[in-house]
Amino acid sequence: MKHSYNVAIHGGVGQATVRLPVDAAIYAEAHGGIGSIQVRGLHNRGGYWASDSWDRAENKIRVEVHGGIGEIRLIAD
C-alpha cells in the first residue's frame, strides 16, 4: 500500500461483510443504525477499533461505518 485511504460504508437492509487485510494499519468507527455491527481481528479501544500497527504506520486505512437495518461485519484476516 502506497497511500492512506478513507473508506465510508453506509449500511442498507440486509447483511454486509467487509474484509480488511490483517497486516494493514486500520482504524474503524461505527455509528447508528438498527441492527448490529460486528468486528473481528481489530482491538476495541473504547469507541473505535484499531489494528496493532495503527499508531506506528505511515500508510493507514480509516473506515467509517454508518449502520442501516441489518448486520455489518468488519473482518481483518
C-alpha positions as CSV (number, residue, x, y, z in Angstrom):
1,M,0.0,0.0,0.0
2,K,1.5,3.3,-1.0
3,H,-1.2,5.7,0.3
4,S,-3.6,6.2,3.1
5,Y,-7.3,5.6,2.4
6,N,-10.6,6.8,3.9
7,V,-13.5,4.4,3.4
8,A,-17.2,5.2,4.2
9,I,-19.7,2.4,4.4
10,H,-23.4,3.2,4.6
11,G,-25.5,0.2,5.6
12,G,-28.7,-0.6,3.9
13,V,-31.1,-3.5,4.5
14,G,-29.6,-7.0,5.0
15,Q,-26.0,-8.1,5.7
16,A,-22.7,-6.7,4.6
17,T,-19.3,-8.2,5.2
18,V,-16.2,-6.1,4.7
19,R,-12.8,-8.0,4.7
20,L,-9.8,-6.0,5.6
21,P,-6.1,-7.0,5.3
22,V,-4.8,-8.2,8.7
23,D,-1.4,-6.7,8.1
24,A,-2.7,-3.2,7.3
25,A,-3.0,-0.3,9.7
26,I,-6.7,0.0,10.3
27,Y,-8.9,2.4,12.3
28,A,-12.6,1.7,12.3
29,E,-15.6,3.6,13.8
30,A,-19.2,2.5,13.6
31,H,-22.3,4.6,14.3
32,G,-26.1,4.2,14.4
33,G,-28.5,2.1,12.5
34,I,-30.9,-0.6,13.6
35,G,-29.1,-3.9,13.7
36,S,-25.6,-4.9,14.7
37,I,-22.0,-4.2,13.8
38,Q,-19.6,-7.0,14.5
39,V,-15.8,-6.6,14.4
40,R,-13.2,-9.4,14.3
41,G,-9.4,-9.0,14.1
42,L,-9.2,-5.5,15.5
43,H,-8.9,-4.3,19.1
44,N,-11.7,-2.3,20.8
45,R,-10.2,0.9,22.1
46,G,-13.2,2.5,23.7
47,G,-15.4,3.9,20.9
48,Y,-13.3,2.7,17.9
49,W,-11.4,-0.4,16.8
50,A,-7.8,-0.4,15.6
51,S,-5.1,-2.8,14.4
52,D,-1.9,-3.4,16.3
53,S,0.0,-1.3,13.7
54,W,-2.3,1.7,13.7
55,D,-0.2,4.0,15.9
56,R,3.1,3.4,14.1
57,A,2.2,3.0,10.5
58,E,2.8,5.6,7.8
59,N,0.0,4.5,5.5
60,K,-3.4,3.8,7.1
61,I,-6.9,2.7,6.2
62,R,-9.6,4.6,8.1
63,V,-13.1,3.0,7.9
64,E,-16.3,4.8,9.0
65,V,-19.4,2.7,9.1
66,H,-22.9,4.1,9.3
67,G,-25.3,1.3,10.1
68,G,-28.6,0.5,8.4
69,I,-31.1,-2.2,9.1
70,G,-29.3,-5.5,9.4
71,E,-25.8,-6.6,10.1
72,I,-22.4,-5.2,9.1
73,R,-19.3,-7.3,9.8
74,L,-15.8,-5.9,9.6
75,I,-13.3,-8.8,9.5
76,A,-9.5,-8.3,9.5
77,D,-7.9,-11.6,8.5
